[in-house]
Amino acid sequence: MPRNTLASRHVCRDCDGFARATITTGTRNPDGTRTTLTVDCRACHGTGHTAPAALAHAGR
């Protein structure tokens, strides 16, 4: 039977947990491999998780 557990972290709603993407630039390196850029989600800064809103506003 599945066990329900509370998530200790919330998945980022902007990237849906896929916080980092690798994008090809279209150019190639001298060895023939493609040049890529790694880009992090702006909302979660590449972690894939965000803090609950109650914790974010608790410091006010």
N, C-alpha and C positions, 0 to 999 in steps of 0.2 A: 504494500500500500504506500502511495507517495506521502512523503512527510512535508508538511508546509513549514517553511521557515521564513522569517522576516529578512528581507534583504538589508544587509548592513550598509550598502551603498545604493544609490539610485543611478540608473542608467541615464546618460546624457540624452536629452530629448532632441538635441540638434543633430547629433551624429548616430544616435541609436546604438551606442556602444562601440562603433567602429571609428575610433578616435584618430587613427593615422591612415593616410592614403599615400600611395606611391604613384607618381604621375610620370609618364615618359615625355620627354621634351621633343622627340622626333629626331634628335641628332645621335650620332654614334661616337663612342670612344675609339681611340686608335686600335684597341684589341678587338673591335667589332661589337662590343656590348652596347646596349642603349644607355643614354644618359637619363637619369631619373632624379626627381625631386621628391622629398618626403615632406608632407604637409600635415600639420596637426590641426584638430578641431579648435576653432577660436573660443568656443564656449567652455570646454572642459580642459583645454590646454594639453590634449593628447592623452588624458587618463581614461576617458570613456565613462567616467562617473561624475556626478555632481552632488553637492551637499543639499539636503532637504531645505526648502524655503524657510522653515521654522528656525533652522540653525543659522542661516544666512542673515536673518533679521534679529537674532538674539543679541547681537553686539550693540544694537542701537540704544 
